[in-house]
Amino acid sequence: MSGVEIYLIEHYDEALEDLKAFCRIPSVSTDPAFREGILEAAKFVAHRLKKAGFINVELLDTGGHPAVYGEVISDPSLPTILVYGHYDVQPPDPLDKWLTPPFEPTIRNDRLYARGVSDDKGPLLIPILVVEAYLKTEGSLPVNLKILIEGEEESGSPHFETTLERNRGRLASDLVVSADGAMWRPDRPSMTVASRGMAALDVTLNGAAKDLHSGRHGGSAPNPIRALTKLLASLHDADGRVSVPGFLESAKPLDRAILTAIDAADFDAYAYYRDIGSPKPDPIENGSQLLVRQWLEPTLEFNGIFGGYQGPGTKTVIPSSASVKITCRLVAGQKPNQVIEAITRYLETNLPAGYSLQIERHGPGSEAFSVDPDLPGLLAAEDVLSELLGGKPLRVAMGATIPIGTAFRKHLGAEAIFFSFSTSDEDYHAPNEFLRLSNFRIGLLAWARLLGRLADHPKLEHADR
Amino acid sequence: MSGVEIYLIEHYDEALEDLKAFCRIPSVSTDPAFREGILEAAKFVAHRLKKAGFINVELLDTGGHPAVYGEVISDPSLPTILVYGHYDVQPPDPLDKWLTPPFEPTIRNDRLYARGVSDDKGPLLIPILVVEAYLKTEGSLPVNLKILIEGEEESGSPHFETTLERNRGRLASDLVVSADGAMWRPDRPSMTVASRGMAALDVTLNGAAKDLHSGRHGGSAPNPIRALTKLLASLHDADGRVSVPGFLESAKPLDRAILTAIDAADFDAYAYYRDIGSPKPDPIENGSQLLVRQWLEPTLEFNGIFGGYQGPGTKTVIPSSASVKITCRLVAGQKPNQVIEAITRYLETNLPAGYSLQIERHGPGSEAFSVDPDLPGLLAAEDVLSELLGGKPLRVAMGATIPIGTAFRKHLGAEAIFFSFSTSDEDYHAPNEFLRLSNFRIGLLAWARLLGRLADHPKLEHADR
């Protein structure tokens, strides 16, 4: 075991305190009420980078929430790694379902519970602690390392691409290693080599100019809930697949390599539905079908719906509006703009008389992503996991979206791998989010070894350097 | 003009202050958070009855919110009138749409704005003030008068029938005059002779045991919003009529007399949609069709829908449940139990695999009601309105529900008429509820004259007296 690894083990308690302090900051990016928490979290990251020994630490103005940058340049002849993470978190509601408050980190059964601990505060803190360990013990890193921690990932990263574009020179690197991502299953080491894209929009239907009495006006007044449910009900077929015309335009055929991995995964559909606590829906017959749906088929999910009275008892009202929040997961080939346009066109065409329609789009969206299967950085990461966890990790896709892959390729010409120590069952968009502390500890050792191996990573030619 | 009427005119300013004080009490019956307001309002009514000269004033224990009772017995040989009203009000939300706070009564343009002022605090205060005027000026009433003011009308009156049943002796009367009801239009005096019934229920669909990440689980996990919208979309046909099998069981054919009144009303559908601020929906072609929908056809209205994330921005979650609040308006012949059973059966039969269903019913519901067209009390009331407002009032039906008609007939053997001075456009289930003060003033005179005319009302034989 190297001096770096010994240092990390000896300083684990301090690392845990750092993580708790980070998790106490309510850095919800989607809700303006949390603006202060966002700024506090950005400053926390900058402070922690400086303390670890990073230089040129800076809050980058993005036009939205700031991104945090820092670097440790050891030797221009060494490869340059750009580490990515995000300090913003999902909203914590519904608050009443948390066993302990979302911003009061609490350990139970070697798990740390807090909003954002798994996505992405724990995983992003790991490389910072590893850099600190290298600098304290060896005085330098085996690679040049830059780090970019954004604050709008949970809002769809609306300013991320322009930030990359504006900072191309400073961010130039040979490989991006994302601390965001999540391992697929707690019982099976994996590397994520593909992810779905995303497009997000809110749809509001307006009826009368104000809420009306449902007795006096019932039968004659437009009811936006009725019209909205009729419209929404026509967006999927009986099997739950999106049936909006044009939605699948440009989608590529299913990826054969991922289909092969799915068959190798031998996934248990019944165990999945037992885990999430619902009976198996009819259209999904087995584990392979289920993974195809999760990894390789696009979705149009209703994330929230609201309109009218929601309190106890009865309020006999016909509401003046009803809304739904939608996110779509996209597969290879689908363009966010095309998808949003297809949905908009469909809703406009099918809007019944008596209603008006408002569509609000959130962010530019992102296309699906996949990693080059022969990428040296991917192979290095797999070797590290094999050493530490035993056995070659499974290459998997993920249903969730990591838009950064495409963005780094486009703006920096650099490929990205996902090297995260969160696990996808850690409730990171739900109440009682947690991080397995065993994975936090393994992550520290794994990143230490990965930086060592990446010393031999081939260098790109960077015009901007 | 009688001494009673002069007294009412001279004491109008005090009457208005009484009404404002009453409206300051937040007596929302559907929400337990307002329990104190409910009790305060009941005590306000009891106090005001005593001050007016009522005796045997009492808060009746109903099993729910108390009802308030009082009486003025002049002479056992005179007919006995039972006055009905309710002191509870609708919830005030959405609060941000009120120009002035709902429980801070404010006059603008000779209208008093406050939650409950039109439904039913203003209208119910009128007969109390009239009784006081009689007792102050003449020392007695031309009839025996009992009053029953309930506190659960906006919650579907769940304990009203048992309260009537338990107090049959005390409440025995020859005619019920309801201060609740509302005139149909501000420009046309009317008597309401029929109303729709009601049945209320909440429907919740549950999917997974907890909220899930819409990226990781999208495509495989059940989405209760998707399933709920599919189910709800199948409850109405393309013309907006309820298509649930069994829903119309036992419904009687359309009432010919009301159809005749509808043709006489010459109702302007385009003006209606201009007033409520929405374009005309396709299925409704003219004013007569519109009134048939409002008065004579049953509805199944969605009063509220909710599930998942409702905040700003995006939350990529698949919620564990989604709910809808439903009230149905029933026509003659429909039974609330049959209607609820038909809906429940339909939802259970059509529930897709992967979901569970919860149905919560609110109150017993009520059947549709109609007044005997030759009822002497109805004719007396029409005469009073003709005198005061000029021209015979139109006999109209109403889409809203006044369950008391059927209840008084069933438990007391007494017929009821509606003699209210609220108007149905006064936003009484919406923000900025108001009462036209001109109608408050006319109502005082009208009730004074009505009591005089009812001195000749035929007496029923009451076994319990």
Contacts between the chains, C-beta under 8 A, distances in Angstrom:
chain1	res1	chain2	res2	distance
A	29	B	313	7.6
A	30	B	311	6.9
A	30	B	312	6.1
A	30	B	313	3.0
A	30	B	314	6.0
A	30	B	315	6.6
A	31	B	311	5.6
A	31	B	312	5.5
A	31	B	313	6.5
A	32	B	312	6.7
A	90	B	315	6.2
A	90	B	316	7.8
A	90	B	317	8.0
A	91	B	309	7.0
A	91	B	311	5.9
A	91	B	315	5.6
A	93	B	309	7.4
A	93	B	311	7.1
A	94	B	211	7.6
A	97	B	210	7.5
A	97	B	211	7.9
A	154	B	314	7.7
A	155	B	313	5.5
A	155	B	314	6.5
A	156	B	314	5.9
A	182	B	216	7.8
A	196	B	215	6.7
A	196	B	218	8.0
A	198	B	215	7.4
A	198	B	316	7.8
A	200	B	314	4.7
A	200	B	316	8.0
A	206	B	278	7.9
A	207	B	278	5.2
A	208	B	276	4.1
A	208	B	277	5.3
A	208	B	278	4.5
A	209	B	276	6.5
A	209	B	277	2.5
A	209	B	278	6.9
A	210	B	97	7.4
A	210	B	276	7.6
A	210	B	277	6.9
A	210	B	427	7.1
A	210	B	430	5.4
A	210	B	431	6.8
A	211	B	94	7.6
A	211	B	97	8.0
A	211	B	429	7.1
A	211	B	430	4.2
A	211	B	431	6.9
A	212	B	276	6.2
A	212	B	429	7.4
A	212	B	430	6.3
A	213	B	400	6.2
A	213	B	424	7.5
A	213	B	428	6.4
A	213	B	429	4.1
A	213	B	430	7.1
A	214	B	299	7.4
A	214	B	301	4.5
A	214	B	303	5.9
A	214	B	327	5.7
A	214	B	329	7.4
A	214	B	429	7.3
A	215	B	196	6.7
A	215	B	198	7.4
A	215	B	329	5.9
A	215	B	398	7.2
A	215	B	399	5.1
A	215	B	400	2.7
A	215	B	401	5.4
A	216	B	182	7.8
A	216	B	294	7.1
A	216	B	398	6.9
A	216	B	399	5.0
A	216	B	400	5.0
A	216	B	424	5.1
A	217	B	276	7.0
A	217	B	294	7.0
A	217	B	399	6.9
A	218	B	294	7.2
A	218	B	299	4.0
A	218	B	301	4.9
A	218	B	327	7.9
A	218	B	329	5.1
A	218	B	399	5.6
A	219	B	240	7.6
A	219	B	293	3.6
A	219	B	294	5.2
A	219	B	297	5.5
A	219	B	299	4.8
A	219	B	329	7.3
A	219	B	399	6.5
A	220	B	272	7.0
A	220	B	284	6.4
A	220	B	290	4.8
A	220	B	291	8.0
A	220	B	293	4.9
A	220	B	294	5.0
A	220	B	399	7.9
A	221	B	276	5.9
A	221	B	278	7.1
A	222	B	278	5.2
A	222	B	281	5.5
A	223	B	301	5.9
A	223	B	302	6.0
A	225	B	232	7.8
A	225	B	302	3.8
A	225	B	304	7.6
A	225	B	305	5.0
A	225	B	324	7.3
A	226	B	232	7.5
A	226	B	236	6.2
A	226	B	240	7.1
A	226	B	301	7.7
A	226	B	302	5.8
A	228	B	229	7.5
A	228	B	305	7.9
A	229	B	228	7.6
A	229	B	229	4.2
A	229	B	232	4.1
A	229	B	233	4.8
A	229	B	302	7.3
A	229	B	305	7.5
A	230	B	233	4.6
A	230	B	236	7.8
A	232	B	225	7.8
A	232	B	226	7.5
A	232	B	229	4.1
A	232	B	233	7.5
A	233	B	229	4.9
A	233	B	230	4.6
A	233	B	232	7.5
A	233	B	233	3.4
A	233	B	234	7.5
A	234	B	233	7.5
A	236	B	226	6.3
A	236	B	230	7.8
A	240	B	219	7.6
A	240	B	226	7.1
A	272	B	220	7.0
A	273	B	354	7.9
A	276	B	208	4.1
A	276	B	209	6.5
A	276	B	210	7.6
A	276	B	212	6.2
A	276	B	217	7.0
A	276	B	221	5.9
A	277	B	208	5.3
A	277	B	209	2.6
A	277	B	210	6.9
A	278	B	206	7.9
A	278	B	207	5.2
A	278	B	208	4.5
A	278	B	209	6.9
A	278	B	221	7.1
A	278	B	222	5.2
A	278	B	354	5.6
A	278	B	355	7.4
A	279	B	353	5.9
A	279	B	354	5.4
A	279	B	355	7.7
A	279	B	356	7.9
A	280	B	353	6.9
A	280	B	354	6.6
A	281	B	222	5.5
A	281	B	352	6.7
A	281	B	353	5.2
A	281	B	354	3.4
A	282	B	352	6.9
A	282	B	353	4.5
A	282	B	354	7.4
A	284	B	220	6.4
A	290	B	220	4.8
A	293	B	219	3.6
A	293	B	220	5.0
A	294	B	216	7.1
A	294	B	217	7.0
A	294	B	218	7.2
A	294	B	219	5.2
A	294	B	220	5.0
A	297	B	219	5.5
A	299	B	214	7.4
A	299	B	218	4.0
A	299	B	219	4.8
A	301	B	214	4.5
A	301	B	218	4.9
A	301	B	223	5.9
A	301	B	226	7.7
A	301	B	316	7.9
A	301	B	318	5.9
A	302	B	223	6.0
A	302	B	225	3.7
A	302	B	226	5.8
A	302	B	229	7.3
A	302	B	308	6.9
A	303	B	214	5.9
A	303	B	308	5.3
A	303	B	309	5.3
A	303	B	314	7.1
A	303	B	315	5.7
A	303	B	316	6.2
A	303	B	317	5.3
A	303	B	318	7.3
A	303	B	319	7.4
A	304	B	225	7.6
A	304	B	307	6.7
A	304	B	308	3.5
A	304	B	309	3.8
A	304	B	310	5.1
A	304	B	315	6.9
A	304	B	317	7.6
A	304	B	319	6.9
A	305	B	225	5.0
A	305	B	228	7.9
A	305	B	229	7.5
A	305	B	305	5.6
A	305	B	306	6.6
A	305	B	307	5.3
A	305	B	308	6.4
A	305	B	322	6.3
A	306	B	305	6.6
A	306	B	306	5.2
A	306	B	307	7.9
A	306	B	310	4.5
A	307	B	304	6.7
A	307	B	305	5.3
A	307	B	306	7.9
A	308	B	302	6.9
A	308	B	303	5.2
A	308	B	304	3.5
A	308	B	305	6.4
A	308	B	325	7.0
A	309	B	91	7.0
A	309	B	93	7.4
A	309	B	303	5.3
A	309	B	304	3.8
A	309	B	325	6.0
A	310	B	304	5.1
A	310	B	306	4.5
A	310	B	325	7.6
A	311	B	30	6.9
A	311	B	31	5.6
A	311	B	91	6.0
A	311	B	93	7.3
A	312	B	30	6.2
A	312	B	31	5.5
A	312	B	32	6.6
A	313	B	29	7.6
A	313	B	30	3.1
A	313	B	31	6.6
A	313	B	155	5.4
A	313	B	362	6.2
A	314	B	30	6.0
A	314	B	154	7.8
A	314	B	155	6.5
A	314	B	156	5.9
A	314	B	200	4.7
A	314	B	303	7.1
A	314	B	325	6.9
A	314	B	327	6.2
A	314	B	362	4.8
A	314	B	363	7.6
A	315	B	30	6.5
A	315	B	90	6.3
A	315	B	91	5.5
A	315	B	303	5.8
A	315	B	304	7.0
A	315	B	325	7.4
A	315	B	429	7.0
A	316	B	90	7.8
A	316	B	198	7.7
A	316	B	200	8.0
A	316	B	301	7.9
A	316	B	303	6.2
A	316	B	327	5.3
A	316	B	400	7.8
A	316	B	429	5.8
A	317	B	90	8.0
A	317	B	303	5.3
A	317	B	304	7.6
A	317	B	429	5.2
A	317	B	430	6.8
A	318	B	301	6.0
A	318	B	303	7.3
A	319	B	303	7.4
A	319	B	304	6.9
A	322	B	305	6.3
A	324	B	225	7.3
A	325	B	308	7.1
A	325	B	309	6.0
A	325	B	310	7.6
A	325	B	314	6.9
A	325	B	315	7.4
A	327	B	214	5.7
A	327	B	218	7.9
A	327	B	314	6.2
A	327	B	316	5.3
A	329	B	214	7.4
A	329	B	215	5.9
A	329	B	218	5.1
A	329	B	219	7.3
A	352	B	281	6.7
A	352	B	282	6.8
A	353	B	279	5.9
A	353	B	280	6.8
A	353	B	281	5.2
A	353	B	282	4.5
A	354	B	273	8.0
A	354	B	278	5.6
A	354	B	279	5.4
A	354	B	280	6.6
A	354	B	281	3.4
A	354	B	282	7.4
A	355	B	278	7.4
A	355	B	279	7.7
A	356	B	279	7.9
A	362	B	313	6.3
A	362	B	314	4.8
A	363	B	314	7.6
A	398	B	215	7.2
A	398	B	216	6.9
A	399	B	215	5.1
A	399	B	216	5.0
A	399	B	217	6.9
A	399	B	218	5.6
A	399	B	219	6.5
A	399	B	220	7.9
A	400	B	213	6.3
A	400	B	215	2.8
A	400	B	216	5.1
A	400	B	316	7.8
A	401	B	215	5.5
A	424	B	213	7.5
A	424	B	216	5.1
A	427	B	210	7.1
A	428	B	213	6.5
A	429	B	211	7.1
A	429	B	212	7.5
A	429	B	213	4.2
A	429	B	214	7.3
A	429	B	315	7.0
A	429	B	316	5.7
A	429	B	317	5.1
A	430	B	210	5.5
A	430	B	211	4.1
A	430	B	212	6.4
A	430	B	213	7.1
A	430	B	317	6.7
A	431	B	210	6.9
A	431	B	211	6.9
